[in-house]
Amino acid sequence: MVRRMLSDDLPSPQFIAPARPRAEAGRFQRVQVSVLGRYMLADRREFPCQILEMSPGDAVVIAPVAGIEGEKVIAYIDHIGRIEGTIISQAEGGFLMDIAASPRKRDKMAAQLTWLANKDVLNLPEDRRHERVVPDIRHSTVVLDDGRRYNCKIIDISLSGAAIELDVRPAMGTPVTLGRMRARVVRHFQNGVAVEFASAQEMLTVIQQNLRMN
């Protein structure tokens, strides 16, 4: 588990996010987040840090010690886990690092970042009762009562509901079938909807099995 730090440990000057090198521009889109963690430089010194912006390919880090360009760095970030890469550039109050990861890990990281970017919007009462996780199975289908079917991507799930990326916005309260589970639309957000299952599921493994496309 990432050891959390006090806000007093963070540098006070206003931090300006460094620009991504031109060769990297456009590969991944950063999202604004605010998560804490710790990082280790090549000499094995550890420091607390905060991530301000992140994509599956790089991260803007507020840090008390910036290291040097090209230096390897390993970080443990709340909600994200372990990341590693190299320092691309320094900035006052921190640095920009690239992230070395497999395509599968980048896909999972993209889902985690989507959740982090939307977690305040998706903070529903049922989500407070049940922990939300990024599922192993992310692709599913939504079927409306009139038979219309849409492909969707799962952002996160809990025992009582799910947040999904969806191209359409069914009205609040609309009954839907997500995978093989009956649900209703309870919230709209920028990239999709949140649904509440008709009955709370007993096990997340059962949910993930039922998210499979028919």
C-alpha positions in Angstrom: 0.0 0.0 0.0 1.3 3.4 -0.8 2.3 5.4 2.2 0.4 8.6 2.2 2.1 11.9 3.0 1.1 15.2 4.6 0.4 18.2 2.3 3.1 20.1 4.2 5.7 17.8 2.6 4.9 19.2 -0.9 6.7 22.1 -2.4 4.8 25.4 -2.1 5.7 27.2 -5.4 3.1 27.1 -8.1 3.9 24.2 -10.4 3.7 24.6 -14.2 3.3 21.3 -16.1 6.2 20.9 -18.5 5.3 20.3 -22.2 5.6 16.8 -23.6 8.5 16.5 -26.1 7.3 16.8 -29.7 8.0 13.2 -30.5 5.7 12.1 -27.7 2.9 14.6 -28.4 -0.4 13.1 -29.4 0.5 9.6 -28.3 -1.4 9.7 -25.1 -3.8 12.4 -23.6 -3.1 13.4 -20.1 -5.9 13.8 -17.6 -5.9 16.0 -14.5 -5.7 14.0 -11.3 -4.6 14.6 -7.8 -3.1 11.5 -6.3 -0.3 11.0 -3.8 2.6 8.5 -3.7 6.3 8.0 -3.3 9.1 7.8 -5.8 12.6 6.4 -5.8 15.5 7.9 -7.8 18.4 5.9 -9.3 20.4 6.3 -6.1 17.6 4.7 -4.1 16.6 7.8 -2.3 12.8 7.9 -1.7 10.6 11.0 -1.5 6.9 11.8 -1.3 5.2 13.1 -4.4 1.9 14.1 -6.0 0.7 13.4 -9.5 -1.0 16.4 -11.1 -1.5 15.1 -14.7 -1.1 11.7 -16.1 -1.6 9.5 -19.2 -0.7 5.9 -19.8 2.6 7.2 -21.3 3.8 10.0 -19.0 3.1 11.8 -15.7 3.6 15.3 -14.3 5.0 14.9 -10.8 5.3 17.4 -8.0 8.4 16.4 -6.1 10.9 17.8 -3.6 13.9 16.5 -5.6 13.6 16.5 -9.3 16.5 14.2 -10.3 18.2 14.7 -13.6 17.0 14.2 -17.2 17.4 10.6 -18.3 17.5 9.3 -14.7 15.4 6.2 -14.0 12.6 6.6 -11.5 10.2 4.2 -9.8 7.0 5.4 -8.2 4.1 3.9 -6.2 1.0 5.9 -6.8 -2.4 5.7 -4.9 -5.0 4.0 -7.1 -2.5 3.3 -9.8 0.2 1.2 -8.2 3.8 0.8 -9.4 5.0 2.7 -12.4 8.5 3.2 -13.7 10.2 5.2 -16.4 12.7 8.0 -16.9 12.8 11.7 -16.2 12.1 13.5 -19.5 12.5 17.1 -18.2 12.7 19.1 -15.0 10.4 22.0 -13.9 10.3 24.1 -10.8 8.7 22.0 -8.1 8.9 18.7 -10.0 9.5 16.8 -13.2 7.9 15.1 -16.2 8.5 11.4 -16.5 7.7 8.9 -19.2 6.1 5.6 -18.3 7.4 2.2 -19.5 4.6 -0.3 -19.6 3.2 -3.1 -21.8 0.1 -2.4 -24.0 -2.1 -4.4 -21.5 -0.8 -2.4 -18.5 -1.4 0.9 -20.4 -5.0 -0.2 -21.2 -5.6 -0.9 -17.5 -3.9 2.4 -16.5 -6.2 4.2 -19.0 -9.2 2.7 -17.2 -7.8 3.7 -13.8 -7.2 7.2 -15.0 -10.7 7.5 -16.4 -12.1 6.5 -13.1 -9.9 9.0 -11.2 -10.9 11.8 -13.6 -14.6 11.0 -13.1 -14.7 9.7 -9.5 -16.2 12.9 -8.1 -19.0 12.9 -10.7 -19.6 9.2 -10.1 -19.7 9.3 -6.3 -23.2 7.8 -6.0 -24.7 6.6 -2.7 -24.5 3.0 -3.8 -20.8 3.5 -4.6 -20.2 4.7 -1.0 -21.6 1.4 0.3 -19.6 -0.8 -2.1 -16.0 -0.6 -3.2 -15.5 0.1 -6.9 -12.9 -1.7 -9.0 -11.7 -1.7 -12.5 -12.9 -5.0 -13.9 -10.8 -7.6 -15.8 -13.5 -7.6 -18.5 -14.0 -4.1 -19.8 -16.0 -4.6 -23.1 -19.7 -5.4 -22.8 -23.0 -4.4 -24.3 -26.0 -2.4 -23.2 -29.5 -3.4 -24.5 -32.5 -1.1 -24.2 -36.0 -2.4 -23.7 -36.8 -1.7 -27.3 -34.0 -4.0 -28.4 -31.5 -1.4 -29.4 -28.0 -2.7 -28.6 -24.8 -0.7 -28.0 -21.2 -1.6 -27.4 -19.8 -0.1 -24.2 -16.6 -0.1 -22.1 -16.7 -0.6 -18.3 -15.0 2.2 -16.3 -15.6 0.6 -12.9 -18.0 -1.7 -11.1 -19.2 -2.3 -7.6 -21.6 -4.8 -6.1 -24.5 -2.5 -6.8 -23.7 -0.7 -10.0 -21.3 0.3 -12.8 -20.0 3.3 -14.7 -19.7 2.8 -18.4 -18.5 4.6 -21.4 -21.4 4.8 -23.9 -22.1 6.7 -27.1 -25.8 7.3 -26.2 -27.4 8.8 -23.1 -30.6 6.9 -22.1 -32.9 9.0 -19.9 -32.5 8.8 -16.1 -34.4 5.8 -14.8 -34.3 4.0 -18.2 -34.2 0.2 -17.7 -31.2 -1.4 -19.5 -29.5 -4.8 -19.6 -25.7 -4.6 -19.1 -24.2 -7.8 -20.3 -26.8 -10.2 -18.7 -27.7 -8.0 -15.8 -30.8 -5.9 -15.4 -30.1 -2.3 -14.4 -31.3 1.3 -14.6 -29.6 4.6 -15.5 -29.0 6.7 -12.5 -26.4 9.3 -13.6 -25.1 10.9 -16.8 -21.5 12.1 -17.1 -19.3 13.4 -20.0 -18.4 10.0 -21.6 -21.2 7.8 -20.6 -23.6 6.8 -17.8 -23.7 5.2 -14.4 -26.2 2.3 -13.8 -27.6 0.7 -10.7 -28.1 -3.1 -10.8 -31.7 -4.3 -10.2 -30.4 -6.4 -7.3 -27.0 -6.0 -5.5 -24.6 -8.7 -6.6 -23.0 -11.0 -4.0 -19.6 -11.3 -5.6 -17.7 -9.2 -8.0 -16.6 -12.3 -9.8 -20.2 -13.0 -10.6 -20.6 -9.5 -12.0 -17.5 -9.8 -14.2 -18.8 -13.1 -15.6 -22.1 -11.5 -16.4 -20.5 -8.6 -18.2 -19.4 -10.9 -21.0 -21.1 -10.1 -24.3 -23.8 -12.5 -25.4 
